[in-house]
Amino acid sequence: MRLLHTSDWHLGRSFHRVNMLGAQAGFIGHLVSVAREREVDAVVVSGDVYDRAVPPLAAVELFDDALHRLADLGVPTVMISGNHDSARRLGVGAGLIDRAGIHLRTDPSAAGTPVVLRDAFGEVAFYGLPYLEPALVKDEFGVEKAGHESVLAAAMDRVRADLATRAQGTRAVVLAHAFVTGGEASDSERDITVGGVAAVPSGVFDGVDYVALGHLHGCQTITERVRYSGSPLPYSFSEADHRKSMWLIDLAGDGSLTAERVDCPVPRPLARIRGALDELLADPSLARHGDAWIEATLTDAVRPADPMARLMERFPHTLSLAFDPERSPGDPDVTYARRLAGRADQEIAEDFVLHVRGAGADEHERTVLRAAFDAVRADETVREVAR
């Protein structure tokens, strides 16, 4: 059986100030084309279909379009909810949609109830484990301590118990949305730490033929049988080195598998550049980033004038600008609290200007700051009298 494994669509999410809906629609078209051209037997989507619990209307319309196109293709699709999704909203109409070959699995209590598909070698049972928020599902799974490992282990016990009742040789695929030990995170995933622990060991999933994971945005292999597809599009500059793709999994009759990465189209490459502004504007080696989305970190000791405008003359798709001035090794290492001790509000404000810009406030700026503090103090006096 040939599976196409994807996850973390995050429909409705933007990239900094760039609307990604067009790129997300492009991905859906690519997904349908790959499923058709590569003769895929099933598509699995491992959570975070939407970027938030109440998605914008345009994202809902795109999801609706995706469901219709997959149903028209006649390729069964199994889909779970992730930690960004509202399980109840995503699961509305699941019973009806199921008849069209789109199987939404958003209810934790159904973890042990698979979608069963068949190929020339027999049955393949697909178990959908939606994102399991430990505090919300611990009673459902009868665990004493609310933790990711305990609830996932209990859900997998249900999977193995059901699998044991099926014909010998039945192959099993699990969809799960979790942080598995060994996975590499990026800045664009929402923290799911509970009690100081976010990750679960891959051994929790022992006993099945393939585990299609979602949550982490980088495509990666935890073990031969446990893999993340990653997000099809970038959602933070920490993903600048990612190769965005899906997994094409061929699951043989004996449970052995082969895996191939299928690249996804991305609207622009990402690049992170760092240095003094004049150096970045003159460096010939950066010419290759002229069409990329740029995150620039300036190291100038004094903040230059109009840095974004100047950067965009050379890098018109600059989206993020940060400042990290290089300091001399002799700078005193003192805490913020020590620097503030015994200083007046005016002095603290002037120090802040020096810190962020690299040069102190001039006379006009000091006058503006003084007027602002005077106005605040006057307002506080008026309110005190009014009491």
C-alpha positions as CSV (number, residue, x, y, z in Angstrom):
1,M,0.0,0.0,0.0
2,R,1.4,3.4,-1.0
3,L,0.8,6.2,1.6
4,L,1.4,9.9,1.2
5,H,2.2,11.3,4.7
6,T,1.8,15.1,5.4
7,S,1.0,17.3,8.4
8,D,1.0,20.8,9.8
9,W,-0.7,22.6,7.0
10,H,-1.5,25.5,9.4
11,L,-4.1,26.9,7.0
12,G,-4.7,30.6,7.8
13,R,-1.2,31.3,9.1
14,S,0.9,34.1,7.7
15,F,4.7,34.3,7.5
16,H,5.6,37.6,9.3
17,R,3.5,40.0,7.3
18,V,3.1,37.8,4.2
19,N,-0.3,36.2,3.6
20,M,0.4,32.5,2.9
21,L,-3.1,31.5,1.7
22,G,-2.0,31.5,-1.9
23,A,1.0,29.3,-1.2
24,Q,-1.2,27.0,1.0
25,A,-3.6,26.6,-2.0
26,G,-0.6,25.8,-4.2
27,F,0.4,23.1,-1.8
28,I,-3.1,21.6,-1.8
29,G,-3.0,21.4,-5.6
30,H,0.5,19.8,-5.4
31,L,-0.7,17.3,-2.9
32,V,-3.6,16.2,-5.1
33,S,-1.3,16.0,-8.2
34,V,1.2,13.9,-6.4
35,A,-1.5,11.6,-5.1
36,R,-2.9,11.1,-8.6
37,E,0.4,10.9,-10.5
38,R,2.2,8.6,-8.0
39,E,-0.9,6.4,-7.7
40,V,-1.2,6.8,-3.9
41,D,-3.6,4.4,-2.1
42,A,-4.1,6.6,1.0
43,V,-3.3,10.1,2.2
44,V,-2.6,10.7,5.9
45,V,-2.6,14.1,7.5
46,S,-1.2,14.2,11.0
47,G,-2.7,17.2,12.6
48,D,-2.5,21.0,12.7
49,V,-4.7,21.4,9.6
50,Y,-5.6,24.9,10.8
51,D,-3.3,27.4,12.6
52,R,-5.8,28.2,15.3
53,A,-9.0,26.9,16.9
54,V,-11.3,29.4,15.1
55,P,-9.7,29.8,11.7
56,P,-10.5,32.7,9.3
57,L,-13.2,32.0,6.7
58,A,-10.7,31.9,3.8
59,A,-8.8,29.1,5.6
60,V,-12.1,27.1,6.1
61,E,-12.9,27.6,2.4
62,L,-9.5,26.3,1.4
63,F,-9.9,23.2,3.7
64,D,-13.4,22.6,2.1
65,D,-11.8,22.7,-1.3
66,A,-9.1,20.3,-0.2
67,L,-11.7,17.8,1.0
68,H,-13.7,18.0,-2.2
69,R,-10.6,17.5,-4.4
70,L,-9.4,14.6,-2.4
71,A,-12.8,13.0,-2.4
72,D,-13.1,13.5,-6.2
73,L,-9.7,11.8,-6.6
74,G,-11.1,8.7,-4.9
75,V,-8.1,8.3,-2.7
76,P,-9.0,7.6,1.0
77,T,-7.7,10.2,3.4
78,V,-7.2,9.8,7.1
79,M,-6.8,13.0,9.1
80,I,-6.3,13.9,12.8
81,S,-6.6,17.1,14.8
82,G,-3.4,18.7,16.2
83,N,-2.7,21.0,19.1
84,H,-3.5,24.1,17.0
85,D,-6.9,22.7,15.8
86,S,-10.2,22.7,17.6
87,A,-10.9,19.0,17.6
88,R,-14.7,19.5,18.0
89,R,-14.8,22.0,15.1
90,L,-12.6,20.0,12.8
91,G,-14.6,16.9,13.5
92,V,-18.0,18.4,12.7
93,G,-19.7,16.3,10.1
94,A,-17.1,13.5,10.4
95,G,-19.6,10.8,10.1
96,L,-21.1,12.2,6.9
97,I,-17.7,13.0,5.4
98,D,-16.6,9.5,6.2
99,R,-18.8,8.2,3.4
100,A,-16.8,10.2,0.9
101,G,-13.6,8.5,1.9
102,I,-12.4,11.4,4.1
103,H,-11.9,10.0,7.6
104,L,-11.6,12.7,10.3
105,R,-10.3,11.3,13.6
106,T,-10.6,14.0,16.3
107,D,-12.1,12.0,19.3
108,P,-9.6,10.6,21.7
109,S,-12.0,7.9,22.8
110,A,-11.9,6.4,19.3
111,A,-8.1,5.8,19.4
112,G,-8.6,2.0,19.2
113,T,-11.1,2.2,16.4
114,P,-9.3,2.1,13.1
115,V,-10.1,3.0,9.5
116,V,-9.5,-0.3,7.7
117,L,-8.4,-0.2,4.1
118,R,-7.5,-3.2,1.9
119,D,-4.9,-3.9,-0.8
120,A,-3.7,-7.0,-2.6
121,F,-2.0,-8.4,0.5
122,G,-4.9,-7.9,3.0
123,E,-6.0,-5.2,5.5
124,V,-4.2,-2.1,6.7
125,A,-5.7,-0.6,9.9
126,F,-5.2,3.2,10.3
127,Y,-5.4,4.4,13.9
128,G,-5.8,8.1,14.4
129,L,-4.6,9.5,17.7
130,P,-5.5,13.2,17.7
131,Y,-3.4,15.5,19.8
132,L,-3.9,14.3,23.4
133,E,-3.8,17.2,25.9
134,P,-2.9,15.3,29.0
135,A,-5.0,17.2,31.5
136,L,-8.1,16.9,29.3
137,V,-7.8,13.2,28.4
138,K,-6.3,11.5,31.5
139,D,-9.7,10.4,32.8
140,E,-10.6,9.0,29.4
141,F,-7.5,6.8,29.4
142,G,-7.5,6.1,33.2
143,V,-4.1,7.4,34.0
144,E,-3.3,8.9,37.4
145,K,-0.7,11.4,36.3
146,A,-1.4,13.8,33.4
147,G,1.6,13.6,31.1
148,H,2.2,13.1,27.4
149,E,3.9,9.8,27.7
150,S,1.2,8.3,30.0
151,V,-1.7,9.3,27.8
152,L,0.0,8.3,24.6
153,A,1.0,4.9,26.1
154,A,-2.6,4.3,27.2
155,A,-3.9,5.2,23.7
156,M,-1.4,2.9,22.1
157,D,-2.5,0.1,24.5
158,R,-5.9,0.5,22.9
159,V,-4.4,0.3,19.5
160,R,-2.4,-2.9,20.2
161,A,-5.5,-4.4,21.9
162,D,-7.6,-3.9,18.8
163,L,-4.9,-5.0,16.5
164,A,-4.6,-8.3,18.5
165,T,-8.2,-9.1,17.6
166,R,-7.6,-8.8,13.8
167,A,-6.5,-11.3,11.3
168,Q,-2.8,-12.3,11.5
169,G,-0.8,-10.2,9.1
170,T,-3.0,-7.1,9.4
171,R,-0.7,-4.2,9.0
172,A,-1.1,-1.1,11.2
173,V,-0.4,2.6,10.6
174,V,-0.7,5.1,13.5
175,L,-1.2,8.9,13.0
176,A,-0.1,10.9,16.0
177,H,0.5,14.6,16.9
178,A,3.3,14.7,19.5
179,F,6.9,15.7,20.3
180,V,8.9,12.5,20.1
181,T,12.3,12.2,21.7
182,G,15.0,12.8,19.1
183,G,13.0,15.2,17.1
184,E,14.4,18.6,16.2
185,A,12.1,21.5,16.9
186,S,11.9,25.0,15.3
187,D,10.6,28.3,16.5
188,S,7.2,28.0,14.8
189,E,5.8,25.1,16.9
190,R,3.6,25.9,19.9
191,D,5.1,24.7,23.2
192,I,3.2,21.6,24.5
193,T,5.4,21.1,27.7
194,V,3.5,19.6,30.6
195,G,5.2,19.4,34.0
196,G,8.5,20.3,32.4
197,V,8.3,17.5,29.9
198,A,7.2,17.7,26.3
199,A,8.8,14.7,24.6
200,V,7.8,11.1,24.6
201,P,10.1,8.1,23.6
202,S,9.5,6.5,20.2
203,G,9.2,3.2,22.0
204,V,5.6,4.2,23.0
205,F,4.6,3.3,19.4
206,D,6.1,-0.2,19.3
207,G,4.0,-2.9,17.7
208,V,2.8,-1.1,14.5
209,D,4.3,-0.9,11.0
210,Y,4.4,2.9,10.5
211,V,3.9,6.0,12.6
212,A,3.0,9.1,10.7
213,L,3.9,12.0,13.1
214,G,2.9,15.6,13.1
215,H,3.8,18.7,15.2
216,L,7.5,19.3,14.4
217,H,7.9,21.4,11.3
218,G,11.1,19.8,10.0
219,C,10.9,16.6,7.9
220,Q,12.8,14.0,9.9
221,T,13.3,10.3,10.6
222,I,13.2,9.2,14.3
223,T,13.4,5.5,13.3
224,E,12.7,3.7,10.1
225,R,9.1,3.3,11.1
226,V,8.6,6.6,13.0
227,R,8.8,9.8,10.9
228,Y,7.7,13.4,10.8
229,S,6.7,14.8,7.5
230,G,7.1,18.4,8.7
231,S,5.1,21.4,7.5
232,P,4.8,21.8,3.7
233,L,5.6,25.5,4.0
234,P,8.0,27.5,6.2
235,Y,6.5,29.4,9.2
236,S,9.6,30.9,10.8
237,F,13.2,31.8,9.9
238,S,14.4,28.9,12.0
239,E,13.2,26.8,9.1
240,A,15.6,28.4,6.7
241,D,17.6,25.2,6.2
242,H,14.5,22.9,5.9
243,R,13.7,21.0,2.8
244,K,9.9,21.1,2.7
245,S,8.5,17.7,1.7
246,M,6.1,14.9,2.2
247,W,6.8,11.2,2.8
248,L,5.8,8.7,0.1
249,I,5.7,5.3,2.0
250,D,5.4,2.0,0.3
251,L,4.2,-0.6,2.9
252,A,4.7,-4.1,1.6
253,G,2.6,-7.1,2.4
254,D,5.1,-8.3,5.0
255,G,5.2,-4.9,6.8
256,S,8.5,-3.8,5.4
257,L,8.6,-0.4,4.0
258,T,10.5,2.0,1.7
259,A,10.3,5.8,2.1
260,E,10.8,8.6,-0.4
261,R,10.8,12.3,0.1
262,V,8.6,14.3,-2.3
263,D,9.5,18.0,-2.3
264,C,6.8,20.7,-1.8
265,P,6.7,24.0,-3.7
266,V,7.7,27.0,-1.6
267,P,7.0,30.6,-2.7
268,R,10.5,31.9,-1.8
269,P,13.7,30.6,-0.2
270,L,14.5,31.9,3.3
271,A,17.9,33.5,4.3
272,R,19.3,34.7,7.5
273,I,22.1,37.3,7.1
274,R,24.1,39.0,9.8
275,G,26.7,41.8,9.9
276,A,27.1,45.5,9.8
277,L,24.7,47.2,7.5
278,D,27.3,48.6,5.0
279,E,28.9,45.2,4.8
280,L,25.6,43.5,4.0
281,L,24.8,46.0,1.3
282,A,28.2,45.5,-0.3
283,D,28.9,41.8,0.1
284,P,28.9,40.2,-3.4
285,S,28.3,36.7,-1.9
286,L,24.9,37.7,-0.7
287,A,23.6,38.4,-4.3
288,R,22.1,34.9,-4.3
289,H,19.6,36.0,-1.7
290,G,18.1,38.8,-3.8
291,D,14.8,37.0,-4.3
292,A,14.7,35.4,-0.8
293,W,12.7,36.3,2.3
294,I,15.3,37.8,4.6
295,E,15.9,38.0,8.3
296,A,18.7,40.5,8.9
297,T,20.6,41.0,12.1
298,L,22.7,44.1,12.2
299,T,25.8,44.2,14.3
300,D,26.6,47.9,14.0
301,A,27.8,49.5,17.3
302,V,25.6,52.5,16.6
303,R,22.2,51.8,15.0
304,P,22.3,53.2,11.5
305,A,19.6,55.5,10.0
306,D,16.8,54.0,8.0
307,P,18.2,50.4,8.1
308,M,15.1,48.7,6.8
309,A,14.7,51.0,3.8
310,R,18.3,50.6,2.9
311,L,18.2,46.9,3.2
312,M,15.1,46.6,1.0
313,E,16.9,48.5,-1.8
314,R,19.1,45.4,-2.2
315,F,16.9,42.7,-0.6
316,P,13.3,43.8,-1.5
317,H,11.8,40.9,0.5
318,T,13.3,41.7,3.9
319,L,10.7,40.7,6.5
320,S,12.6,40.8,9.8
321,L,15.2,43.2,11.2
322,A,17.0,42.7,14.5
323,F,19.9,44.4,16.2
324,D,22.7,42.7,18.0
325,P,25.6,45.3,18.3
326,E,29.0,43.9,18.8
327,R,30.4,44.9,22.2
328,S,34.1,45.1,23.1
329,P,35.4,42.4,25.5
330,G,36.0,45.0,28.1
331,D,32.4,46.0,28.6
332,P,31.4,45.5,32.2
333,D,29.1,42.5,32.8
334,V,26.6,44.1,35.2
335,T,23.0,43.1,35.7
336,Y,20.1,45.3,34.6
337,A,19.0,45.8,38.2
338,R,22.5,47.0,39.2
339,R,22.5,49.5,36.3
340,L,19.1,50.9,37.5
341,A,20.0,51.2,41.2
342,G,19.7,54.8,42.4
343,R,19.0,56.3,39.0
344,A,16.3,58.7,38.1
345,D,13.6,57.9,35.5
346,Q,15.2,60.4,33.1
347,E,18.6,58.7,33.4
348,I,17.1,55.2,32.9
349,A,15.3,56.4,29.8
350,E,18.5,57.9,28.4
351,D,20.4,54.7,29.2
352,F,17.8,52.8,27.3
353,V,18.3,55.0,24.2
354,L,22.0,54.4,24.4
355,H,21.5,50.6,24.8
356,V,19.2,50.1,21.8
357,R,20.9,52.6,19.4
358,G,24.5,52.6,20.4
359,A,24.5,56.4,20.8
360,G,23.1,58.6,23.6
361,A,20.1,60.9,23.4
362,D,20.9,64.4,22.0
363,E,19.6,67.6,23.6
364,H,16.3,67.6,21.7
365,E,15.6,64.0,22.7
366,R,16.4,64.7,26.3
367,T,13.9,67.6,26.2
368,V,11.2,65.3,24.8
369,L,11.8,62.6,27.4
370,R,11.8,65.2,30.2
371,A,8.5,66.6,29.0
372,A,7.0,63.1,28.8
373,F,7.9,62.3,32.4
374,D,6.6,65.7,33.6
375,A,3.3,65.1,31.9
376,V,3.0,61.7,33.6
377,R,3.8,63.1,36.9
378,A,1.3,65.9,36.4
379,D,-1.4,63.4,35.5
380,E,-0.7,61.3,38.5
381,T,-1.0,64.4,40.7
382,V,-4.4,65.3,39.2
383,R,-5.8,61.8,39.8
384,E,-4.5,61.8,43.4
385,V,-6.2,65.1,44.1
386,A,-9.4,63.8,42.6
387,R,-9.6,60.9,45.1
